[in-house]
Amino acid sequence: MYARVSKIPGNHVEQILEHLKNASNEGLEEVKGAYFLVDEKKEKMMTITLWETKEKAEASLPAAKRIFKELEKITGWPIETEHYKVAMQE
């Protein structure tokens, strides 16, 4: 299992969540799970998406980059993204 973790700065939480609900999922069909985390003050967000294989995670990157560019227009800030191999899951 592989994970993409993205940090979304700014206090545009409601706007971002609404955009994500309505965004095209084209290119993201293979996602195995997604978490959208919001800090209590609603000043920043983090997303975690899970993929069965590294290849499927990499294949989804163009679609993810498209969505991140749209979110950057909303926030005015770059989105930080990192990739991880899931070492353990309970």
N, C-alpha and C positions, 0 to 999 in steps of 0.2 A: 504494500500500500504506500502511496506517495501523497504528500500534502503540499498545497500552495497556500502560503500565509501572506495576507496583504493587509497593510496598515493604512487606514484612510483618515487623515487628519481633518480638522475643522468641525464646526458645530452645525453641519447640514444633515444631521442624522435622518430626520423624517423625509427630507427630499431625496436622499440617497436610497433609503429603503424603498420608497415609492418607485424610483427609477429602476432599481434592481428587480422589483416585482414585475415591471412592464418591459424590461429589456428582453431582446431576442436571446433565446438559449441555443441558437444555431452554433454548432461547434463545441457545445458543452454537454452533449447527450450522454457521454460516458461517465459523468460525475457520479461518484458513489455516495457522496454526502456533502453537505454544505452547512456551515455554521456562520452566523452573523452576530458578532459580539459588539455591544455598545457599553461604554463606560457609564457609570451612574450619573455623571454630570452632562452626558450627551455631547461631549466635546470631541470624541474620536470614536472610530470603529475599527474592527478587525474582522477579516473574513478568513475562514479556513475551508478549503475545498479538498476533497479526498478523491483519489484516483486509484484504480486497481493496479495499474502498471505505470512505470516511468514513461513509456512510449505514449500512453493515453493522456498523461498529464502534459507532456510536451506537445502533443497534437492539438490540445485545447488552448495552447498559449496565444495564437492569433485572436481567437474569440475573446479571451480574457483581456488581452491588450486593448481590444476595441472597447470593451466595457470600461476599462480603467481610464481610457482617454476621455470617455463621456463623463465619468465621475470627476476627473480632474477639472473639467470645464465647470462643474458645479462648485467644487471646493476651492479652486484656484491653487491647489497644492498638488505636488507629485505624490503618487501612491507608491509606497515601498512594498516590494514583493520578494519573497524568498521561497525556496523549495526545499522540502525535507523528505527523507525516507522515514516512514512511521516505524519506529523501533519496537513498540509494544502497544497493544490495544487490549483493554479489558471490557 
